[in-house]
Amino acid sequence: MSQSRAKSFNYAIGMFGTSIPINMLKTFAFTFYVLGLGVTTTQWAAMLLIYTVIDALDNPVYGFLSDRTRSRWGRRRPWLAIGTPLLILCFIAFYNMPAFLAGNSIFAYGMLFYILTGTLDSVVNANYAALFPELFRDDASRAKTNAMRQAFQLVAMIISIALTPMVTEALGYGLTSILYGILGGVVILYMTFTCRERDPEPEEAKPGLGRALKDLLTNKKFWIAGLANAFYSAAMSLVLASVAFYVEYALGLSSGQSTFLLAAVLVIAIAGVAVWAWLVRKFSLMPVWRTSLAILAVTFIPLYFASNLVTAIIFSAFVGLGFSGVITTMDLIGARIMDEDTRKHGLRREGIIANALGFMNRLNGLFTGAAYLLVSRIYGFESGEVPGAHPDEAARFLMTIVPPALMVISFAFSWFIDFDEMAAEPVIPVALASD
């Protein structure tokens, strides 16, 4: 394996590790606590709102501290090495609730470890994302590495999402979370200790928090890209979290059959990643990104009319096509924003920007929480114990009505941002930081 390919592999496989725990958390938390343990949809919506507010406060701090870190291990590696074991422990705790808890104690326990797991995921993923524009300096190498990275993510999603209904039926959620946690943690740590960060220049200044926040809050492209990502992320989070709900109530099948729908999305997405990466190289980033958003918006709609497992699987495969395009291009948009910030201000602030973009992604909690609240109010669906009179329509609402509406908004935002096509590498920052 060439040095360049090994560098791409060692970095890209990290996405496999980071995806395993967070995908199981976000996809099956609703199934585990609401459909299984009786937590209400209203409580769930409140939990997502609280989590989103906390995430808004802690993300800029994590990024700021990462950017200012100077150690013999680099800036990002200490955060990855410390954050990963803590992430895995909290993830395992979320799905291994003490047996003596009951009633509101179940909700309080779930909320605590959901928030802890989510905030530690912010630490790990933001430091992982901050390495991307630093290690790979042009669109060609980024497109190649990101295609590999997204392929690893999709393989992880097959394991942690598509296969999980069958795995949990055999092993239970507790043991499954232990196995997934260990697997994910080992891979993240492998990536951490095989990727070599570029040492800071001797004159390189540490960014100041006040200036960083001011520059970020006045960066129009950050807000537009962040909101486009937030609405897209909300659409996909809602779909993935609602598949078991949809299969059970809209199709009248065992929730374990959701494996086939999820597998259809992810297998097609794996095949599509290389195609979308080629399109980026051939036609440039922005038109390909917008096309992928539009395709994904349209592909949710046919699922409303699916009446059996076969038609649902076929329609799900089309979702995979659009999904692969968005994941192939979205990270390249973030890398462009980081590049422009470095050029404009002469400071390397990938950490705080990656964390801020990660927070914008997690704004999807507001939109998904609102969707669950609407399901409760419109259809009377409270929980698996109190499903209301029309749980089939509630499931279709979450899977096929809200997601395309969210994607239309994401697509609209994409038209308000563009980048100059610059071949030059980002400047080496030597400016003095100040508040």
N, C-alpha and C positions, 0 to 999 in steps of 0.2 A: 504494500500500500504506500503510495507516495506521501511525502510529508504534508502536502496541501490537503490531500484526501483524508489523511489521518487527523489533521487539525479539524476539518469539517466534521468528521465522524465523532471525535471526542466531544466536541461542543454539541452537535445535533442530538446525540443520544441522551443528553441531559433532559430534553423535552419529554422523553419517555418516562423518566423518573418523576419529573414535576407533575406530569399529567395523571399518573396512576392515583394518588390519594385525592387530589382535588376534584377529579371527575367523579369518583365514587361518592365523595361528600356532596357535591352539588346536585348530582343526578338522583341519588337514592335517599337523601335526607328526608325529603317530603314523603316518600313511600314508607320509610322506616318509622318516622315519628307521627305523621298525620294519618296515613292509611293503616298503619300497624299498631300504634300506641295511643291513639285517640287525641293527640294534640289537634286543636281546631285550626281551620284555615285562617281565622282572624288572628289567633296567636302566632301563626306562622308568618303572616304578613307583618305583624308588629316586630317579630324577631329580625326579619330581613331589613326592616327600616332601621332598627337599632344598630345592626351590623354595618349598614351602609354609612351611618353617621360616624361611628367609631373608625371605620376605614378611611373616611375623609380626613379625620384628624391625625391618624398615625402615619399614613402613607408619605406625606411630604417629609416628615421627620426621619423615617427610615432611609429615604433617598438622600437626604442631606447628610446624614451620618455616614452613609456609604461613600459618597463622593469625597468626604473629608478624611476618610480613613487612610492612614499611611502605615504600612506594616511590612515586614519581611515577606509576608505571604501575599501582598497586594492589597487592593481595596475591596474587592468583591469576595475573595476566597474566605476570609474570616467569618463573614456573615453567612455564607453558604454552609460552612463547616459547623457553625453553632446552631443556625436556624433549622437545618434539616432534621437532626434528631428530635428537637422540640416539636417540630411540625408532625412528625410521625407519631410521637407519643400522644399528642392531643387528638390526632385523627383516630387513633385506635380507641382512645377513651370515649370519643363521640359515639361509636357503635358498640361499646361494651358498657352499657349503663348498669349501675348497681341494681340488683333485683329488688331491693327494699323500697325503691322510689315509687311514688304513685301520684296521680293527679297533677297539680301544678308543679310539683317537684320534678316531674319528667320534663316539662317544658323548660324550667329554669336550668336543669342540667344540660339539656340539648342546646339551649341558647348559649350557655357559657362555653361549651367546647366547640360549637360551630364558630363562634366569634374568635376563639383562640386559634383554632385551626386556620380560619380565614386570614387572620392577621399575620400568622407565621408563613402562610403561603405567599402573602404579599412580600415579606422579607426575602424569601427564597427566589420567587419568580422575578422580582424587580432586579435583584443582583444578577440573576441569570440573563435577563433581557439586556441589562446594561453592558454585558460583555459583547453582545452581538455586533454593534457598530464599531466597537474598538478592535475586535479580532478580524473583522471582514470589512474592507474599506471601500468597496465599489459595488455597484448594482449586480454585476455578473457573479462575483463570488458570493454576494448575499443571496441572490436568487437560487444559486446552486445549493448553498448550505441550508437555506430556509426550506427548500423542497425536501431535503433529507430530514431536517428537523420536524417538519410537519408530517412526513411519513412515519417517523417514530411516534409522534403524538397520536396519530390515527391508529397505529398498532396498539398503543397504550389504551386508547379509547375502546378498541375492540375487547380488550381484556377487562378494563375497569367499568365499562358501560354495557357493551353488547353481551358479554358472557356472564356478567354479574348476576342477573336473575337466576340463571341455572346454577351458578356457583353458590349463591346464598341459599337456594333451596336445598342444596346438598350439605353445606357446611354451616349455614347461619351467617348473619351479618358480622358477628363478633370475630369469628375465626377468619372470615374473608378479609376483614379490615387489617388484621394482624399480618396475613400473608401479603396483601397489597402494600401495606406500609413498609415492611421490610424490603420488598422488591424495589419499590420506588426510592427509598432512602439509600440503598446501596448504589443504585445507578446515579443518583444526584451526586453522591460523594465521589464516585469514579470520575464524573465530569469535572468536579471541583478541583481534583488534584492532578488532572491531566491537561487542563487548559491553562496556558501560560499568559497571564496578563502582561501588557506592555508597562514597563516601569515608568512612573511619572518623571517628566523632565525635572532636573534640579531646580529650575526657576519656576516650575509650575505652581500656581497659587491654589490654595484651598478655597472653594466657592463659599461665599457668605449666604446665610439663609435669607436675609431680608432681600438682597438683590435677586437671588434665585427665584424667590416667590414672586417678586414684582415682575421680573422678566417673563416668568411662566404665565402669570395671570393676564399679562398684556399680549401674549402670543396668540394671535388669531388662529393660526393653523393648528396649534395644540387643542384649542377648544373645539374646532370643527371636526378634526380627526377623532378626538376623544368622544364627542357626542355620537358621531357616526358609528364608532366602535361600540359604544354603550348600547345603542338601540339594536345593533346586530347581535351583540352578546346576549341581550335580554331575550331576543327571539329564539336563539339557539338554546339558551339555558332553559327556557320555558318548554320548548319542544322535547329536549332530552329528559327533563324532569317529569314530563307528562306522558311519556310513551306508555309506561305501565298502566297508568290511569286510563289512557285512551284504549289500549288493547282490552282491558278488563270491562270497561263500561260501554265504549262505542262499538267495539267489535264483538263483545260478549265472549271473550276467550280468557284463558288463564293468563295472569300477568306475566308469567314466565315466557309466554310467546313473544313478548316484546324484544327478546333477544334477536329474533329474525328481522324485525324492522330496523333495529339499531345496527345490526350487521350489514344490512343492505346499504344504509347511509355511509357507513365507515369503509366498507370494501370499495364502493364506487369512489369515495373520497380519496383513498390511497392511490387508486389508478389515475385520478384526475390531477393530483398534485404536480406530477411531472409535466403534464400538458399545460397547466396554468403557468408553471415556471418558464416553459418554452415561450408561451405567449407574451410574458413580461419581457423576455429578451428580444422578441421580434417586434412588438408594437409599443413598448414602454409601459411604465407602471400604471399611470393614472387611468387611461381608458380601460385597461384590463381589470383594475380594481372596481370601477363603476359597473362594468359588465357583470362581474361576479355578484355584486350586490343585487342587481336587477334580476338575474337568473334565480338567485336564492329566494327573493321575494315571491316570485311566481310559483315556485315549485312546492310551497306549502299548501297551496289552495286545493289541488286534487285530492289530498288526504281527507278532506271533508266528505267526499263522495265515496270513499272506500267502504265496502260492505262486508269484506271478508279478508282473511289473512293474505291471500295471494295478491289482491289488488293493492292492499296497504303496503306490501313489500315492494311492488313495482313502483308505486308512487314515492316511496321512501328513497328508492335508488336515485330518483331525480333530485331530491333534496341533497344527496351526497355530492352531486355534480356542482351545485352552487356553493355548498359548504367548502369544498376543497379550494375553490377559487378565492373565497374570502380569506381563509387561513393562509393561503400562499402569499397574498398581497398585503394584508393588514400590517404585519410586522415590518414590512419594507417601508410603509408610510411612517411608522414610528421612528425607524432608523433615519429617514430623511429629516424629520423634525429635529432629532438629536444633532445631525450633521450641521444643519443651518444654525442651531443655537451655538455650536462650537465656533463656527466661522464668524458669526456676528459678535459674540461676546468674548471670544478668546479664552473660554473656560470649558473644561470637560465636566459636564453635569449630567451624564447619562443616567446616573442613579436616581436623581430627583425627578428627571423627566420620565424614566421608565416607571417609577412608583406612581407618578401623577397619572400617566396613561393607564396604569393598572387600576388605579382608583376609578378613573372614568369608565373603564370596563366594568368595574364592580357596581357602578351606578345602576346596572341592570337589576340589582336588588330592589330598587324603587319601583321599576316597571313590572317585574315579575310579582312583587308583593301586591301591587295594585291589581294585577290580573287575578291573583288568588282571592283578593277581597271582593272583586266583581263577581267571581264564581259563587262566592258565599251569598252575596246580596241578590244576584239575578236568579240563580238556580237553586239556592238553598242547600248547596253542598257544604257541609261543615267538616266532615271527616269520614273515614271508612266506616265508622259506626253510625253516622247520620249522613247518608249520601244525598238526601233530598229526593224529589219526585222525578227529576230528569238528569241523572248523572251522565247519561250518554251525551246529551247536548252540552253539559258542562265540560266534558272531556274534549269534544270537538271545538268548543270555544277556545280552550287553552292551546290546542294543537294546531288549529287551522284558521282561526279568525284573528287572534291577537298577533301571532308571529308575522304574517305578511304585512299587517298594518305597521308594525315596528320596523320592518325592513324597508318599507316605502319611505319612512322618515330618515332612516340611515342613508338610503340612496340619495335623497334630496340634499342632505348635508354634504355628500361627496362632491357636489357641483360647486361648492363655495371654497374649494381649496385646490391649489396647484403648486408645482415646484419648478424652478429653473433646472433644466437638465445640465448638471455640472459634473464633469468627469474628474475634477481635481479631488484629491483626498482632503479630509478636514485638516484645518491648520493645527499645528502643534501649539497649544495654548501656553502663553507665558505671562498673561496679564495678571495684575495684582487684584485679588478679590477684596471687596469691601461691601459693607452694608450701606 
